[in-house]
Amino acid sequence: MYPLNKLYDAVVEVDERVTIETFAEDPEPQPVDITQDPQLRMGLTGEPVRIIKSPDLDMVRRDLHEPWNQGYRGIAVAMLHSYTFPQHELEVAQEARKFGFRVAASFELQSMAKLVPCSQSAVADAYLTPVTDEYLTKFRKGLKGNLEDEQAQKLFLNQSDGGLTSFTKFGGLRGILSGPAGGVVGIAKTCYDPISATPLLGFDMGGTSTDVARYAGSLEHIFESTIAEVTIQTPHLDINTVAEGGGSILSWENSLFKVGPSNARADPGPACYGRGGPLTVTDASFLLGRIIPELDARPLNLDIVKFKFTELTDAINKDKDGDVPLSIEDVALGFLCIANASMARPIRMLSEGRGFETSAHDLACFGGAGGQHAVEVAQALGIHRVLIPRYSSILSAYGMALADVVVENQEPDSSTFDPLAIKHLEDRLNRLQNQGLEGLISQGFSPEQVEHEMFLNMRYQGSDTALMVESRVTYLGSARHLSTATNKSLASHNRETYWWMM
């Protein structure tokens, strides 16, 4: 994905404004009677909303003419506070759809607070969904009946949250990390031992990047992250990515070894492919004898690799000026050490950065290039065992075949988490649970096959950082122990059974 300023070309401003009449952070909020003021509405979060300026839909229609005439066909719509008062945003989206635009409305994608991530999420979806739809349309044309009507239930796509959904419900925003998510499901299903309960650190090294994740008995979800400089809000597995892969280009810059982020990609590929490609991590492994050419499907050219490494080594030794000269093997090994250190860093962030001892994990290695680096990465992290699944080179695809079908529903809510709010939150979670059940029944599943997983997206008063936590009851003696926090949204995932009451 490109940075956000590459995802959109033009902006159309809508003259509209709503504000929150009270704030949940107020320790003693005063009740507001919305019936006494025609400008007040009750928002979805339970907060009163004041309408300062409603959008002029006639002006919106006039403003849509210019982008349509310029050839634009996709639009992202995002308005302030639409997570609790979506009416204006949906009105504008409806007008754009009447015009013929393909619309991504932030509220329809993810009803969460924070305008900037919501806007960026809508832009990302507007950018990606047409591409995925075009691909799926071409794919369906090759199948009998084009997967229409009842056949639609036969094609499921993996999402970033590790769950499957019908292709009719699939969107570009939900699929950004679908490939790596399949790998996480793969290690969860093939490498995790529930008896020993040893947590896993997934190490998926491919040609362009390396994805790492942690699994300790349940899939770890997050709802906001920054990917390729774009902050998005959508349910996805907690996966960190580093631009180090088998195709990462090796270079010598400013008297330093540099690995990536530039990549040789599949074409021309590494130098050993013989198509004029640059030196890459794969070439360093090939030079050091870590790749057996007889086992590779394509012919590999060692002479070209030696020649290019000799040129690079001569330049390095000349730059070093008087130091002990390096051999081509020294240079290749040095680049691999740099690559391994870069790949170990995000693994530490997922483990030690969150308070887990890295050495207490097993390293689950997969991906086309993972086996060449797993042992050294494990040594750098203090990990004593590396697990390589039988289908390690295709584990992401294999994991998708093992994934569950998932329906995700979410509602915003703004209330203080205390005993008085328990019944209110229980009712909303039950409603979300019923919506998820209906969504899976509509796809051909029976109620007996459905299991539920529910979360509260909470933050402490005075903080703008939310934590997605399980809803559960804990008891200290005979007293119920509650944390005081402000709940900003509720979410229900129909995947595995975690029943918790507040």
PyMOL commands that set and color helices and strands:
alter all, ss='L'
color gray80, all
select helices_A, chain A and resi 4-6+34-36+57-69+87-99+106-109+115-141+144-147+149-154+167-169+173-175+178-190+271-273+281-287+293-295+302-320+328-350+352-354+358-360+370-372+374-381+392-402+419-441+447-449
alter helices_A, ss='H'
color red, helices_A
select strands_A, chain A and resi 17-20+40-42+48-53+74-77+102-105+156-158+164-166+200-205+210-215+221-227+230-237+239-242+248-253+256-263+362-366+386-387+408-416+453-459+467-470+475-476+479-480+486-493
alter strands_A, ss='S'
color yellow, strands_A
deselect
rebuild
show_as cartoon
